[in-house]
Amino acid sequence: LTVNIMEAKNLKKMDVGGLSDPFVKVVLQHNGKRLKKKKTSVKQNTLNPYFNESFSFEIPFSQIQVLVITVYDYDKLGSNDPIGKCWIGYGASGVGLRHWSDMLANPRRPVAQWHTLEYCYF
């Protein structure tokens, strides 16, 4: 499975200066357990980061169930703050489930889709 994180637009302001330092974490889950995870690079001082980073997961087809995509604000001190997340795969709904179905129906072809983040509140 290859996942390409392209870009994000209009992210939530997380830093004092009104910007964020976003990065994306992609987690592959099976039966609610994390199997593998990958992270993009951090993009400094932006609410509209461009990543264009690909991640390949070598995993049996039967174990591919859910991708959890979370955007974080990188913090040098303390923990990174989640900005928002979305789910793609079984157990997802709406766009996340439709994207998954499109991907399964078109093996070995890229299937691009915008996803809306569910924002994390503290």
N, CA, C and O atoms as a GROMACS GRO file, in nm:
protein
  488
    1LEU      N    1   0.085  -0.117   0.000
    1LEU     CA    2   0.000   0.000   0.000
    1LEU      C    3   0.090   0.123   0.000
    1LEU      O    4   0.179   0.136   0.084
    2THR      N    5   0.067   0.213  -0.093
    2THR     CA    6   0.142   0.339  -0.097
    2THR      C    7   0.048   0.454  -0.069
    2THR      O    8  -0.058   0.466  -0.131
    3VAL      N    9   0.086   0.539   0.024
    3VAL     CA   10   0.007   0.656   0.063
    3VAL      C   11   0.089   0.779   0.030
    3VAL      O   12   0.206   0.790   0.067
    4ASN      N   13   0.027   0.874  -0.041
    4ASN     CA   14   0.094   0.999  -0.072
    4ASN      C   15   0.021   1.112  -0.001
    4ASN      O   16  -0.097   1.136  -0.024
    5ILE      N   17   0.092   1.181   0.086
    5ILE     CA   18   0.038   1.299   0.154
    5ILE      C   19   0.078   1.420   0.071
    5ILE      O   20   0.196   1.453   0.062
    6MET      N   21  -0.020   1.485   0.010
    6MET     CA   22   0.010   1.595  -0.082
    6MET      C   23   0.020   1.729  -0.010
    6MET      O   24   0.128   1.789  -0.004
    7GLU      N   25  -0.092   1.777   0.043
    7GLU     CA   26  -0.093   1.911   0.102
    7GLU      C   27  -0.212   1.926   0.195
    7GLU      O   28  -0.301   1.841   0.200
    8ALA      N   29  -0.211   2.035   0.269
    8ALA     CA   30  -0.324   2.071   0.355
    8ALA      C   31  -0.353   2.219   0.333
    8ALA      O   32  -0.264   2.296   0.297
    9LYS      N   33  -0.476   2.256   0.356
    9LYS     CA   34  -0.515   2.396   0.339
    9LYS      C   35  -0.595   2.442   0.459
    9LYS      O   36  -0.674   2.367   0.515
   10ASN      N   37  -0.573   2.568   0.496
   10ASN     CA   38  -0.650   2.635   0.602
   10ASN      C   39  -0.649   2.559   0.735
   10ASN      O   40  -0.754   2.540   0.797
   11LEU      N   41  -0.530   2.518   0.777
   11LEU     CA   42  -0.519   2.450   0.907
   11LEU      C   43  -0.547   2.548   1.020
   11LEU      O   44  -0.540   2.670   1.003
   12LYS      N   45  -0.578   2.493   1.135
   12LYS     CA   46  -0.605   2.573   1.254
   12LYS      C   47  -0.476   2.638   1.304
   12LYS      O   48  -0.370   2.576   1.302
   13LYS      N   49  -0.485   2.763   1.349
   13LYS     CA   50  -0.369   2.834   1.405
   13LYS      C   51  -0.338   2.775   1.542
   13LYS      O   52  -0.424   2.769   1.629
   14MET      N   53  -0.214   2.731   1.559
   14MET     CA   54  -0.176   2.666   1.684
   14MET      C   55  -0.067   2.742   1.760
   14MET      O   56  -0.053   2.724   1.881
   15ASP      N   57   0.009   2.827   1.692
   15ASP     CA   58   0.120   2.896   1.756
   15ASP      C   59   0.081   3.040   1.789
   15ASP      O   60  -0.016   3.094   1.735
   16VAL      N   61   0.156   3.101   1.877
   16VAL     CA   62   0.129   3.238   1.921
   16VAL      C   63   0.127   3.336   1.804
   16VAL      O   64   0.048   3.430   1.804
   17GLY      N   65   0.212   3.316   1.705
   17GLY     CA   66   0.219   3.407   1.591
   17GLY      C   67   0.107   3.388   1.490
   17GLY      O   68   0.108   3.455   1.386
   18GLY      N   69   0.011   3.300   1.516
   18GLY     CA   70  -0.101   3.280   1.425
   18GLY      C   71  -0.075   3.179   1.315
   18GLY      O   72  -0.151   3.171   1.219
   19LEU      N   73   0.032   3.101   1.329
   19LEU     CA   74   0.063   2.998   1.230
   19LEU      C   75   0.076   2.863   1.299
   19LEU      O   76   0.043   2.850   1.417
   20SER      N   77   0.123   2.764   1.229
   20SER     CA   78   0.150   2.631   1.284
   20SER      C   79   0.276   2.576   1.220
   20SER      O   80   0.324   2.629   1.120
   21ASP      N   81   0.329   2.470   1.278
   21ASP     CA   82   0.443   2.396   1.223
   21ASP      C   83   0.395   2.253   1.198
   21ASP      O   84   0.431   2.162   1.273
   22PRO      N   85   0.314   2.232   1.094
   22PRO     CA   86   0.247   2.104   1.078
   22PRO      C   87   0.335   1.991   1.023
   22PRO      O   88   0.429   2.014   0.946
   23PHE      N   89   0.300   1.871   1.065
   23PHE     CA   90   0.348   1.748   1.004
   23PHE      C   91   0.234   1.647   1.013
   23PHE      O   92   0.140   1.665   1.090
   24VAL      N   93   0.244   1.540   0.933
   24VAL     CA   94   0.138   1.441   0.925
   24VAL      C   95   0.191   1.306   0.970
   24VAL      O   96   0.301   1.265   0.932
   25LYS      N   97   0.111   1.238   1.052
   25LYS     CA   98   0.145   1.101   1.091
   25LYS      C   99   0.040   1.008   1.030
   25LYS      O  100  -0.080   1.030   1.046
   26VAL      N  101   0.086   0.905   0.961
   26VAL     CA  102  -0.001   0.805   0.899
   26VAL      C  103   0.015   0.676   0.978
   26VAL      O  104   0.126   0.623   0.991
   27VAL      N  105  -0.096   0.624   1.032
   27VAL     CA  106  -0.093   0.501   1.110
   27VAL      C  107  -0.181   0.397   1.042
   27VAL      O  108  -0.298   0.422   1.012
   28LEU      N  109  -0.124   0.281   1.019
   28LEU     CA  110  -0.198   0.168   0.962
   28LEU      C  111  -0.245   0.082   1.078
   28LEU      O  112  -0.164   0.034   1.158
   29GLN      N  113  -0.377   0.060   1.087
   29GLN     CA  114  -0.434  -0.018   1.196
   29GLN      C  115  -0.503  -0.143   1.143
   29GLN      O  116  -0.554  -0.146   1.031
   30HIS      N  117  -0.501  -0.248   1.227
   30HIS     CA  118  -0.573  -0.372   1.198
   30HIS      C  119  -0.636  -0.419   1.328
   30HIS      O  120  -0.567  -0.439   1.428
   31ASN      N  121  -0.767  -0.436   1.327
   31ASN     CA  122  -0.842  -0.474   1.448
   31ASN      C  123  -0.813  -0.380   1.565
   31ASN      O  124  -0.799  -0.424   1.679
   32GLY      N  125  -0.803  -0.250   1.535
   32GLY     CA  126  -0.784  -0.150   1.640
   32GLY      C  127  -0.641  -0.138   1.692
   32GLY      O  128  -0.615  -0.056   1.780
   33LYS      N  129  -0.549  -0.217   1.640
   33LYS     CA  130  -0.410  -0.213   1.686
   33LYS      C  131  -0.323  -0.149   1.579
   33LYS      O  132  -0.341  -0.171   1.460
   34ARG      N  133  -0.227  -0.068   1.626
   34ARG     CA  134  -0.135  -0.002   1.533
   34ARG      C  135  -0.034  -0.103   1.481
   34ARG      O  136   0.038  -0.167   1.558
   35LEU      N  137  -0.029  -0.117   1.347
   35LEU     CA  138   0.068  -0.207   1.286
   35LEU      C  139   0.195  -0.134   1.245
   35LEU      O  140   0.306  -0.178   1.273
   36LYS      N  141   0.175  -0.019   1.178
   36LYS     CA  142   0.289   0.058   1.128
   36LYS      C  143   0.254   0.205   1.131
   36LYS      O  144   0.137   0.243   1.125
   37LYS      N  145   0.358   0.290   1.140
   37LYS     CA  146   0.336   0.435   1.133
   37LYS      C  147   0.450   0.501   1.057
   37LYS      O  148   0.563   0.452   1.055
   38LYS      N  149   0.417   0.611   0.995
   38LYS     CA  150   0.515   0.692   0.922
   38LYS      C  151   0.481   0.838   0.943
   38LYS      O  152   0.366   0.873   0.970
   39LYS      N  153   0.583   0.926   0.931
   39LYS     CA  154   0.562   1.070   0.949
   39LYS      C  155   0.623   1.149   0.835
   39LYS      O  156   0.724   1.109   0.777
   40THR      N  157   0.559   1.261   0.803
   40THR     CA  158   0.616   1.352   0.704
   40THR      C  159   0.718   1.441   0.774
   40THR      O  160   0.735   1.434   0.896
   41SER      N  161   0.785   1.523   0.697
   41SER     CA  162   0.871   1.626   0.753
   41SER      C  163   0.783   1.738   0.811
   41SER      O  164   0.664   1.747   0.779
   42VAL      N  165   0.841   1.822   0.895
   42VAL     CA  166   0.771   1.936   0.953
   42VAL      C  167   0.783   2.055   0.858
   42VAL      O  168   0.892   2.084   0.809
   43LYS      N  169   0.672   2.122   0.834
   43LYS     CA  170   0.672   2.244   0.752
   43LYS      C  171   0.654   2.363   0.846
   43LYS      O  172   0.553   2.374   0.916
   44GLN      N  173   0.752   2.450   0.849
   44GLN     CA  174   0.756   2.560   0.945
   44GLN      C  175   0.663   2.676   0.906
   44GLN      O  176   0.654   2.714   0.789
   45ASN      N  177   0.596   2.732   1.006
   45ASN     CA  178   0.522   2.858   0.994
   45ASN      C  179   0.426   2.866   0.876
   45ASN      O  180   0.437   2.954   0.791
   46THR      N  181   0.333   2.772   0.870
   46THR     CA  182   0.236   2.774   0.760
   46THR      C  183   0.104   2.711   0.802
   46THR      O  184   0.101   2.622   0.888
   47LEU      N  185  -0.003   2.757   0.743
   47LEU     CA  186  -0.135   2.696   0.759
   47LEU      C  187  -0.175   2.622   0.632
   47LEU      O  188  -0.282   2.562   0.625
   48ASN      N  189  -0.088   2.628   0.530
   48ASN     CA  190  -0.114   2.565   0.400
   48ASN      C  191   0.010   2.487   0.354
   48ASN      O  192   0.070   2.522   0.252
   49PRO      N  193   0.048   2.382   0.428
   49PRO     CA  194   0.173   2.312   0.395
   49PRO      C  195   0.160   2.226   0.269
   49PRO      O  196   0.054   2.171   0.240
   50TYR      N  197   0.269   2.216   0.195
   50TYR     CA  198   0.280   2.129   0.080
   50TYR      C  199   0.383   2.021   0.115
   50TYR      O  200   0.499   2.053   0.140
   51PHE      N  201   0.341   1.895   0.117
   51PHE     CA  202   0.429   1.785   0.156
   51PHE      C  203   0.478   1.705   0.036
   51PHE      O  204   0.598   1.694   0.014
   52ASN      N  205   0.387   1.649  -0.042
   52ASN     CA  206   0.418   1.559  -0.154
   52ASN      C  207   0.517   1.451  -0.110
   52ASN      O  208   0.624   1.435  -0.169
   53GLU      N  209   0.480   1.377  -0.004
   53GLU     CA  210   0.565   1.270   0.049
   53GLU      C  211   0.488   1.139   0.042
   53GLU      O  212   0.371   1.132   0.077
   54SER      N  213   0.557   1.034  -0.005
   54SER     CA  214   0.496   0.902  -0.021
   54SER      C  215   0.552   0.805   0.082
   54SER      O  216   0.669   0.809   0.118
   55PHE      N  217   0.463   0.717   0.127
   55PHE     CA  218   0.501   0.612   0.222
   55PHE      C  219   0.448   0.480   0.170
   55PHE      O  220   0.332   0.469   0.132
   56SER      N  221   0.534   0.378   0.169
   56SER     CA  222   0.491   0.244   0.128
   56SER      C  223   0.487   0.154   0.250
   56SER      O  224   0.578   0.153   0.332
   57PHE      N  225   0.379   0.079   0.258
   57PHE     CA  226   0.362  -0.019   0.365
   57PHE      C  227   0.364  -0.157   0.301
   57PHE      O  228   0.278  -0.188   0.218
   58GLU      N  229   0.461  -0.240   0.339
   58GLU     CA  230   0.467  -0.378   0.292
   58GLU      C  231   0.386  -0.460   0.390
   58GLU      O  232   0.431  -0.488   0.502
   59ILE      N  233   0.267  -0.499   0.348
   59ILE     CA  234   0.176  -0.567   0.440
   59ILE      C  235   0.080  -0.654   0.358
   59ILE      O  236   0.040  -0.614   0.249
   60PRO      N  237   0.044  -0.772   0.409
   60PRO     CA  238  -0.053  -0.854   0.335
   60PRO      C  239  -0.186  -0.780   0.317
   60PRO      O  240  -0.231  -0.709   0.406
   61PHE      N  241  -0.246  -0.799   0.201
   61PHE     CA  242  -0.372  -0.731   0.168
   61PHE      C  243  -0.478  -0.753   0.276
   61PHE      O  244  -0.555  -0.663   0.308
   62SER      N  245  -0.480  -0.874   0.333
   62SER     CA  246  -0.583  -0.908   0.433
   62SER      C  247  -0.568  -0.827   0.562
   62SER      O  248  -0.663  -0.818   0.640
   63GLN      N  249  -0.451  -0.769   0.586
   63GLN     CA  250  -0.430  -0.693   0.710
   63GLN      C  251  -0.451  -0.543   0.691
   63GLN      O  252  -0.439  -0.467   0.787
   64ILE      N  253  -0.481  -0.500   0.569
   64ILE     CA  254  -0.505  -0.358   0.546
   64ILE      C  255  -0.650  -0.327   0.582
   64ILE      O  256  -0.741  -0.373   0.514
   65GLN      N  257  -0.671  -0.250   0.688
   65GLN     CA  258  -0.807  -0.218   0.731
   65GLN      C  259  -0.834  -0.069   0.738
   65GLN      O  260  -0.925  -0.019   0.672
   66VAL      N  261  -0.754   0.002   0.817
   66VAL     CA  262  -0.781   0.144   0.841
   66VAL      C  263  -0.651   0.223   0.842
   66VAL      O  264  -0.550   0.180   0.898
   67LEU      N  265  -0.656   0.339   0.777
   67LEU     CA  266  -0.548   0.437   0.788
   67LEU      C  267  -0.601   0.552   0.872
   67LEU      O  268  -0.708   0.606   0.845
   68VAL      N  269  -0.526   0.590   0.974
   68VAL     CA  270  -0.559   0.708   1.053
   68VAL      C  271  -0.455   0.813   1.018
   68VAL      O  272  -0.336   0.794   1.039
   69ILE      N  273  -0.503   0.925   0.964
   69ILE     CA  274  -0.414   1.033   0.921
   69ILE      C  275  -0.435   1.150   1.017
   69ILE      O  276  -0.544   1.206   1.024
   70THR      N  277  -0.331   1.186   1.090
   70THR     CA  278  -0.340   1.292   1.190
   70THR      C  279  -0.240   1.402   1.156
   70THR      O  280  -0.124   1.374   1.127
   71VAL      N  281  -0.287   1.526   1.160
   71VAL     CA  282  -0.200   1.641   1.140
   71VAL      C  283  -0.167   1.697   1.278
   71VAL      O  284  -0.256   1.721   1.358
   72TYR      N  285  -0.038   1.716   1.304
   72TYR     CA  286   0.009   1.769   1.432
   72TYR      C  287   0.079   1.902   1.411
   72TYR      O  288   0.131   1.931   1.303
   73ASP      N  289   0.081   1.982   1.517
   73ASP     CA  290   0.164   2.102   1.523
   73ASP      C  291   0.289   2.064   1.601
   73ASP      O  292   0.281   2.027   1.718
   74TYR      N  293   0.404   2.073   1.537
   74TYR     CA  294   0.531   2.039   1.601
   74TYR      C  295   0.566   2.144   1.706
   74TYR      O  296   0.557   2.264   1.680
   75ASP      N  297   0.605   2.098   1.824
   75ASP     CA  298   0.651   2.187   1.931
   75ASP      C  299   0.790   2.144   1.975
   75ASP      O  300   0.813   2.026   2.003
   76LYS      N  301   0.883   2.239   1.981
   76LYS     CA  302   1.020   2.207   2.026
   76LYS      C  303   1.020   2.167   2.173
   76LYS      O  304   1.092   2.075   2.213
   77LEU      N  305   0.940   2.237   2.252
   77LEU     CA  306   0.929   2.206   2.394
   77LEU      C  307   0.792   2.145   2.422
   77LEU      O  308   0.690   2.194   2.373
   78GLY      N  309   0.790   2.039   2.498
   78GLY     CA  310   0.661   1.975   2.528
   78GLY      C  311   0.619   1.880   2.417
   78GLY      O  312   0.698   1.844   2.330
   79SER      N  313   0.492   1.842   2.421
   79SER     CA  314   0.443   1.745   2.323
   79SER      C  315   0.382   1.815   2.202
   79SER      O  316   0.338   1.930   2.210
   80ASN      N  317   0.381   1.744   2.092
   80ASN     CA  318   0.319   1.795   1.970
   80ASN      C  319   0.168   1.794   1.986
   80ASN      O  320   0.112   1.700   2.042
   81ASP      N  321   0.102   1.900   1.939
   81ASP     CA  322  -0.042   1.911   1.956
   81ASP      C  323  -0.114   1.863   1.831
   81ASP      O  324  -0.081   1.906   1.720
   82PRO      N  325  -0.214   1.774   1.847
   82PRO     CA  326  -0.290   1.733   1.730
   82PRO      C  327  -0.378   1.847   1.681
   82PRO      O  328  -0.443   1.915   1.760
   83ILE      N  329  -0.380   1.868   1.549
   83ILE     CA  330  -0.466   1.970   1.489
   83ILE      C  331  -0.597   1.905   1.445
   83ILE      O  332  -0.704   1.959   1.470
   84GLY      N  333  -0.588   1.790   1.380
   84GLY     CA  334  -0.707   1.720   1.335
   84GLY      C  335  -0.670   1.587   1.273
   84GLY      O  336  -0.552   1.559   1.249
   85LYS      N  337  -0.773   1.504   1.246
   85LYS     CA  338  -0.746   1.373   1.190
   85LYS      C  339  -0.859   1.329   1.101
   85LYS      O  340  -0.969   1.385   1.105
   86CYS      N  341  -0.831   1.227   1.020
   86CYS     CA  342  -0.934   1.164   0.938
   86CYS      C  343  -0.903   1.016   0.929
   86CYS      O  344  -0.790   0.973   0.953
   87TRP      N  345  -1.004   0.939   0.893
   87TRP     CA  346  -0.993   0.794   0.881
   87TRP      C  347  -1.025   0.754   0.739
   87TRP      O  348  -1.116   0.808   0.677
   88ILE      N  349  -0.949   0.657   0.688
   88ILE     CA  350  -0.973   0.603   0.556
   88ILE      C  351  -0.973   0.451   0.569
   88ILE      O  352  -0.878   0.393   0.620
   89GLY      N  353  -1.080   0.386   0.524
   89GLY     CA  354  -1.086   0.241   0.527
   89GLY      C  355  -1.213   0.189   0.588
   89GLY      O  356  -1.312   0.261   0.602
   90TYR      N  357  -1.209   0.060   0.626
   90TYR     CA  358  -1.324  -0.002   0.691
   90TYR      C  359  -1.346   0.068   0.824
   90TYR      O  360  -1.249   0.098   0.895
   91GLY      N  361  -1.468   0.095   0.858
   91GLY     CA  362  -1.497   0.166   0.982
   91GLY      C  363  -1.503   0.316   0.962
   91GLY      O  364  -1.554   0.388   1.048
   92ALA      N  365  -1.454   0.365   0.849
   92ALA     CA  366  -1.466   0.508   0.817
   92ALA      C  367  -1.605   0.529   0.758
   92ALA      O  368  -1.676   0.433   0.728
   93SER      N  369  -1.641   0.654   0.742
   93SER     CA  370  -1.769   0.685   0.679
   93SER      C  371  -1.748   0.795   0.577
   93SER      O  372  -1.641   0.857   0.573
   94GLY      N  373  -1.849   0.820   0.495
   94GLY     CA  374  -1.843   0.930   0.399
   94GLY      C  375  -1.726   0.919   0.304
   94GLY      O  376  -1.702   0.814   0.243
   95VAL      N  377  -1.652   1.028   0.293
   95VAL     CA  378  -1.540   1.037   0.198
   95VAL      C  379  -1.432   0.932   0.227
   95VAL      O  380  -1.375   0.875   0.135
   96GLY      N  381  -1.404   0.907   0.355
   96GLY     CA  382  -1.301   0.810   0.392
   96GLY      C  383  -1.332   0.669   0.345
   96GLY      O  384  -1.243   0.596   0.302
   97LEU      N  385  -1.459   0.631   0.353
   97LEU     CA  386  -1.500   0.499   0.306
   97LEU      C  387  -1.507   0.495   0.154
   97LEU      O  388  -1.469   0.395   0.093
   98ARG      N  389  -1.554   0.602   0.093
   98ARG     CA  390  -1.563   0.607  -0.053
   98ARG      C  391  -1.423   0.604  -0.116
   98ARG      O  392  -1.402   0.536  -0.217
   99HIS      N  393  -1.328   0.676  -0.058
   99HIS     CA  394  -1.191   0.676  -0.109
   99HIS      C  395  -1.133   0.534  -0.101
   99HIS      O  396  -1.068   0.488  -0.195
  100TRP      N  397  -1.158   0.466   0.010
  100TRP     CA  398  -1.109   0.331   0.030
  100TRP      C  399  -1.168   0.237  -0.077
  100TRP      O  400  -1.096   0.156  -0.136
  101SER      N  401  -1.298   0.250  -0.101
  101SER     CA  402  -1.366   0.166  -0.202
  101SER      C  403  -1.309   0.193  -0.341
  101SER      O  404  -1.287   0.100  -0.418
  102ASP      N  405  -1.286   0.321  -0.374
  102ASP     CA  406  -1.227   0.357  -0.503
  102ASP      C  407  -1.088   0.298  -0.518
  102ASP      O  408  -1.051   0.251  -0.625
  103MET      N  409  -1.011   0.301  -0.409
  103MET     CA  410  -0.876   0.245  -0.412
  103MET      C  411  -0.880   0.094  -0.436
  103MET      O  412  -0.801   0.042  -0.514
  104LEU      N  413  -0.971   0.024  -0.369
  104LEU     CA  414  -0.981  -0.121  -0.387
  104LEU      C  415  -1.028  -0.157  -0.527
  104LEU      O  416  -0.989  -0.260  -0.581
  105ALA      N  417  -1.113  -0.073  -0.585
  105ALA     CA  418  -1.166  -0.098  -0.719
  105ALA      C  419  -1.064  -0.068  -0.830
  105ALA      O  420  -1.083  -0.108  -0.944
  106ASN      N  421  -0.957   0.004  -0.796
  106ASN     CA  422  -0.855   0.044  -0.895
  106ASN      C  423  -0.715   0.008  -0.846
  106ASN      O  424  -0.634   0.098  -0.822
  107PRO      N  425  -0.685  -0.120  -0.832
  107PRO     CA  426  -0.553  -0.158  -0.780
  107PRO      C  427  -0.440  -0.107  -0.869
  107PRO      O  428  -0.452  -0.102  -0.991
  108ARG      N  429  -0.331  -0.070  -0.803
  108ARG     CA  430  -0.209  -0.020  -0.869
  108ARG      C  431  -0.228   0.112  -0.943
  108ARG      O  432  -0.145   0.150  -1.026
  109ARG      N  433  -0.336   0.181  -0.914
  109ARG     CA  434  -0.359   0.314  -0.972
  109ARG      C  435  -0.374   0.415  -0.860
  109ARG      O  436  -0.438   0.385  -0.759
  110PRO      N  437  -0.316   0.533  -0.876
  110PRO     CA  438  -0.334   0.635  -0.772
  110PRO      C  439  -0.479   0.686  -0.771
  110PRO      O  440  -0.538   0.711  -0.876
  111VAL      N  441  -0.534   0.701  -0.652
  111VAL     CA  442  -0.669   0.754  -0.636
  111VAL      C  443  -0.658   0.872  -0.540
  111VAL      O  444  -0.645   0.853  -0.419
  112ALA      N  445  -0.664   0.993  -0.593
  112ALA     CA  446  -0.648   1.114  -0.511
  112ALA      C  447  -0.782   1.159  -0.454
  112ALA      O  448  -0.886   1.144  -0.520
  113GLN      N  449  -0.779   1.213  -0.332
  113GLN     CA  450  -0.901   1.259  -0.268
  113GLN      C  451  -0.867   1.358  -0.158
  113GLN      O  452  -0.778   1.333  -0.076
  114TRP      N  453  -0.938   1.472  -0.154
  114TRP     CA  454  -0.928   1.563  -0.040
  114TRP      C  455  -1.007   1.505   0.077
  114TRP      O  456  -1.114   1.446   0.057
  115HIS      N  457  -0.955   1.521   0.198
  115HIS     CA  458  -1.024   1.477   0.318
  115HIS      C  459  -1.034   1.595   0.414
  115HIS      O  460  -0.939   1.672   0.430
  116THR      N  461  -1.149   1.608   0.478
  116THR     CA  462  -1.169   1.713   0.578
  116THR      C  463  -1.128   1.658   0.714
  116THR      O  464  -1.169   1.548   0.752
  117LEU      N  465  -1.048   1.735   0.786
  117LEU     CA  466  -1.004   1.692   0.919
  117LEU      C  467  -1.115   1.712   1.021
  117LEU      O  468  -1.189   1.810   1.017
  118GLU      N  469  -1.125   1.617   1.112
  118GLU     CA  470  -1.206   1.636   1.231
  118GLU      C  471  -1.112   1.700   1.331
  118GLU      O  472  -1.011   1.641   1.370
  119TYR      N  473  -1.146   1.822   1.373
  119TYR     CA  474  -1.054   1.896   1.458
  119TYR      C  475  -1.053   1.842   1.599
  119TYR      O  476  -1.156   1.799   1.652
  120CYS      N  477  -0.935   1.845   1.659
  120CYS     CA  478  -0.916   1.800   1.796
  120CYS      C  479  -0.930   1.920   1.888
  120CYS      O  480  -0.869   2.025   1.866
  121TYR      N  481  -1.009   1.904   1.990
  121TYR     CA  482  -1.030   2.013   2.088
  121TYR      C  483  -0.968   1.973   2.221
  121TYR      O  484  -0.971   1.856   2.259
  122PHE      N  485  -0.914   2.071   2.289
  122PHE     CA  486  -0.842   2.042   2.414
  122PHE      C  487  -0.923   2.086   2.533
  122PHE      O  488  -0.879   2.071   2.647
   0.00000   0.00000   0.00000
